[in-house]
Every structure is written in C-alpha cells, then in structure tokens.
Amino acid sequence: MSECTHNCSTCGESCGERTSPQSFLKKPHADAHIGKVFGIVSGKGGVGKSMVTSQLAVSLRRKGYRVGILDADITGPSIPKAFGMHEKAVGTENALLPCVSSTGIEVMSINLLLDDETDPVIWRGPVIGGVVTQFWTDVLWDVDYLLVDMPPGTGDVTLSVFQSIPLSGIVVVASPQELVGMVVEKAVKMAEKMAVPIVGLVENMSYLVCPDCGRKIYLFGEGKSAEAAKKHSIPLLAQMPIDPQLVGHIQKGIAREAAGVRGEIGGRQRAALHAHRAEHRDGDGQRAAAEAGHIVDGGNSRRRHKNGSFLFAAPIIPHRGRIARKNPRIARPRRA
C-alpha cells in the first residue's frame, strides 16, 4: 500500500484511517414544525408542476391541514403569482418567515425576496442550490405538509433537494405527448438512484372537455401516461384536464381546485400522500441512501451583511435589510 495522504476521497483502500461517509441531509430550522415533505418533479419543463403543486396545496388545505410550498424553481418562480402574493418576506436575525396566502398556505419563493419580482436571477447552479437549501434550513415553517415545487429536469437543484431535504416521496408530473415515456423514465431513474420513494404519476393537460356536449377531447392522444406508469410500477394518480376557467383563476392569482379534477387530485393524490405519511410515521425521515451516505463537500457558507441582514451565499441581489425587520408573526403560538 502506498503512503497514506489522509484524503479518503482519492483512495480505494479500506483501512482504519478511512472515515465513514457523511450524509448531505440538512436539518430544518430548530423552531420549525414540518410534517411530511413531498417533491413535485418532472424530467422536462412545461408540463405544469406548479399547477399540480398549487392544486394539491389547495386540496390539502381544504381538508384542514397546514400546508406550505417551497418554491425551488429559483430562475422561474410562479407559485407567488398563482396565489396572488406580492408582499416581501420578512424575518428576524436567525429566521426567515414564509409569506401566507389568503387561504393560509405558507409560501417561500425567491420572488418574495427580490426588490422587483421581474428581476432575473442570474446565478450559477451551486449558488441556486444553496438558496434552495436555505429555504429549508432557515425558514420558520409550521406545516403538516410541505410541497417542494421543483425546477424542470434532473440538474443541480433537483440533486440538492434530493440530497439535503428528507423527502417522504415525490409526485412525477408529465404531459400526454409521445415524450412522456422518456420524461417519466428520467425522473423515476433519478429517484431510484437517490432512494427517494415515488408516490405516483400525474398527467397534466390530459384532455379538454367540450363546453357544449361534455365529451372529453384528447388533444395529444390517450393512454401514454398510463402505459408509462404501468411500465415503472407506479400508480397513475390523476389526469388533469385543460381547464380555461382554472387558467383564468391562476392568472388572477386565485389558486383553487378545478371542479373537473377535484375528485381525482383531491382524492387519489391525497390518499397516496396519506399512505406514505402513515408508512413512514415511525421513521425519522432519513432515507436509506442518506444512511449509506454521500461525502459532504463542506456545503455553502452563509454570510451576513454588516447591518445584520440575511444574505444568500452569493448576495448578487442585496435585500437592504428588508427581511431583518421585526414581524409580529414570529410570536405566533407554536404547536406542541
């Protein structure tokens, strides 16, 4: 054996100097209360992940659960628009407070921190991943269900979420085009490699209901998502139609359940989430892959401005101390 360099990442030998791999999983804020965490993912963009996320959040909220949405799509955030939220997030010296929609859904998104919500976020992948991680570690969530609205694809942010947040499962979103098989397979394979449970598949834009006769018109064909779900042995949770009325509500910032899919997304999806919640209730949320471990690369360091305000790991857009202002919501009673 050659001389030891004490750098286990470059060595294949098994010896007493080798340290066990550490987990990437991050702990949430010490005062946060979070039940189960589910990611809404897809292998490509434009399939309606944010629509599914908002629909599921509204459905769970109507059942009386406390719900939060972590908008992990940093470069294309749309959740605040869906809920008509334009106020800025505030916080204290050691916590960031989520904004709350008119229906009581907690939301944290980069658009709630920018001076102008139309400002582009021109950051590289590692910085964006660090911000998403801070939305988990620094935000004072108080929810039974936290939904993570993911960016498209299987890149840096998706990897950061899978590694740093103890997901109870993911919901895969697809559209009914021919690409659905490949798109679903990418998301499924990534989840399998990261040992993240898959709750099921949601097909968005499945059909259009004729306003005159009520007949379902399958614009992109029928059955593709069902075939993909069967191939990968995951349940098809819902087939959501193209609903002009729902689109109008979202454009006005009034996210609500579509009447045509209320039974599906409010039933099968919710039941699937409950099943996963019951299955993992006795666990601590740590995945088997995390226990097997990934080598920690040191993570992203946080910095604070000289005025004490919270800044991201790479503060390209200064917040001028806005989120360090006092907010009476910090004193709201916490769940025992």
N, C-alpha and C positions, 0 to 999 in steps of 0.2 A: 504494500500500500504506500502511495506517495505521501509526502509530508502534508499534514492537515493545514488547510488555510482557514479553518473555522467559518467557512462560508458554505453552509449545507445546501444552498440552492444550486451550487455548481458541482456538487459531489454526489455520486451514486452509491457510495459505501454506506453500510449500516454499522454505526459504532456508537459508543457512549456519548460522543460529542454531539450527535445529531439531536436536535430539539424537535418535539412534536409540532406538526403544522398547526397553525392557529386559525381560528375562524374569522371571516370577514364580517360576521354579523355585528351590527351596531345596536346598542341599547337605546330605547326611546328616552325622551326627557323624563327625569326622575319623578316629576309630578303629573305626568300624562297618564291617562287611563285609556287603554286600547284593547278592544276585544279581539276580533279576528281581522286579518288583513288579506285582501284579495286583489290581485293584479288583473287589469283588463288589457289584453295584449293582442297583437296580430303580427304576421310576418311581413306585412306591407302597409302602406298608408292609404287613406281614403276609404276605408271600409266602415267607419263610423264608431270607433272605440269610444269617443267622447259622448256620442249619443247613447250608446249602451250603458256607459258609466252613469250618466245623468238619469236615465230611465230606472236603472237598478237602485240608485240612491233614493230617488223619489218613492219608489215602491217600498223599500225598506223603511223609510221614514214614515210612510202612511201606516205601517204596521206598528209604529210606536218605538222603533229602535233609534238610538242616537247614531247618526251616520256622518262620516267625514269623507272628503275627496282630496287626495294628494295628487295634484296635477304635475306629473313628472314629464310632461311634454314641454320642456323649457323653451324651445325655439318656436313652438306653435301652440301656445296655450289657448284653450277655447272654453274651459269649464266656467270661468267667471262670466263670460258672455252668455252662456246658456242659462245662468241663474240671475242675470241682470245685476251683477256685482261690480261696482266701480270704485268702492271705497278702498283705502290703503290699509294694509295690515299694520298693526302696532304691536308693541311688546315691552318687555322690561329689560333689565341688564342681562338676565340669564335665560330668557324665554321669548319666543315669538308666538303671538296669538293668532289662531286662524280666524278669518272673517266668517260670518254666519249669514246664510241666505235668509230670505223672508220666511222660509218654511223650516228653518232650524238646522240646515245642513252645514257643517263646518267645511270650509274650503281653504286650501293654501295653494297659491299659484304664483309664478313669477310676475304675472300681470298685476298682482296685488301689491307688488313692491316697487314697480317702475314708476318714475315720475310721470311718464306718458305711456299709456298702455299700448300705443302703436310703435314705441321704440323697439328696434330689433335687438335681439340678444346675440351678439357676435362673439361667442365663446367657443373654445375648443372642447372636445369631448370630455377630458378629465375634469375640467372646471364644472361643466354642466353636471357630470356625475356627482361631484362634491356638493353642489347646491341641492340636488335631489336627496342626497344623504342627510343634509342639514334639515330638510323639510321633515325628516323622520326623527332626527335626534334633538332638534332644537324647538320644535313646535309643541305647544301645550294642548295636545289632542284630548278630547273627552268623549269617546265614541265606543259604541258596541261593534260597529263595522267600519273599517277604513278601506276605501276603494282607491287603488292606485291607477290613475289614467296614464297609461304608458305611451311613449312615442312609438312611431312605426318601426318595424324591423327588429333585428337582434343585435344591436350595436352596444355602444358604451353604456348608455343609460339603463337599458334593459339588463345588462350584465351587472351594473352597480346595484340595481334594485334586487335582483335575484340573490346577490351575494350579501348585501348589507341589511336587508329587511326580512324578517322571518315570515315569509308569506304562508298563509294557510292553504292557498291554492290560486290558480289563475283561471280566468274565463277567456277563451280564444274567440276572437271576432273575425268573421270572414264575410265576403260578399259572394253571390252565386255565379260569378263568371267562371270560365274554364280554369283560371289560375288558382282557384280555391284549393285544389289538392296540394299544390306546391306550397302555397302560403301557409296552410294549416300544418303541413308537414314540417316546415322550418320552425314554427313556434312550438310544436309538440316535441321535436327533437331537442330543442334548446332546453325546454322544461325538463325533459327526461335526463339530459346530461347534468342539469343542476339539481336534480332530485326535488323538483317542485311539483306538488300534486296538481292535476288538471281537473277542474270542476266540470268543464264541458265546453261545447261549441255553440256560439250564437251566430246565426246567419242574418245579416242586415240587408235591407233593400231586396227582400225576397220576392215580393210581388206588389202589384198595385191593385187596389180594389176599385172596380168600376163604380163611379158615383150614381149611375142610372140603374144597373141591374144587380150590383153587388158581387159580380163574378170576379174571381182572382185572376189577374193577368200576370203571368210570369215572364217579365221582360227579358231576363237573362237565362231562361231555362229553369228546369226544376230538378231537384234531387241531387245536385252536386255536393252540397254540404252534408247531406245525409250519408252519401257514399263515403266522403272523407271521414266523417265521424265513425262510421262502421269500420273503416279500414284501420283506424287507430284506437278502436275500442273505447271511445269516449261518447258520452250522451250528447245528443243534439237538444239543447235547452230551449231554444226559441227560434222562430223565423219571423223577423220583424218586417212589416211592410213599408213601402214608401208612402208616407202619410203627409200630404201637404199641410194639413192642419197642425200637425206636430212641428213641422219645419217652421211654420209661422210663429208658433209659441216660442221656439228656441231663438228665432231672430229677434223677438221682442224681449228676450231674457226671462221667459216664463217657462222653465223646465217643468214638465209634468208628464204623467204616464199617457201614452197613446191608448185610446179606448180599444182599438183593434188588437192590441197585443197585451193588454193588461192581464188577461188570464194566463198568457204564456210566460212573459217575463216576470210577472208578479207571482207566478205560481211555481213553475218548474225551476227557474233560476234560484228563486228564494229558497225553495225546498232543498236544492242542491247545496246552497251555501250553509243552510242549517245542518245538513247531513255532515258536511265537512267540519263544521263547528263542533258537533257532538263527537265526531270521530277523534278529534284532536284536543278535546276539552281537558284531558288529564295530562297532556304534554305541556312543555314549557315553550312551544313554538319553535324550538330548534330543529332544523332539518337534519336528516342523516348525513347529507353531503357536508353540512357545516361541521358535524362531528368528525367526519373523515378529514375535513379541513382544506383550506387553501392558505398559502403563505401570505401573510399580511405584508403589504408593501409600505406600511407606515401611515397610509390614509392621507387625507387632506387636512392641513393645519388651518385653523381659523384665526382671523385677526380682528382686532377691534380698533376702530378709529380713535384718535386722540381725544375726541369728545365723548367716547364711551359707546357710540352707536355700533350696532351689529353690522358687520360686513361679510360678504362671501369670501371664499378662499382667494378669489381673484376679483377684487371690487372694481370691475370695469364701469359699473354704473353706481355712483355714490348715492346714498339714500338720505344724506344730510341729517342724520339723527332721527328720521321720522319714526322708525319702529322702536326707538328707545323711549318714546313718550309714555306717560302713565296712562293706564286704561283701567277703568273700574271692573272690567270683566275678569281681571286677574284674581279678584277676590271672590269670584262666584264659588258656591259650595261645591266641593268635590265628592264624588261617590265614595262610599266607604269600601 
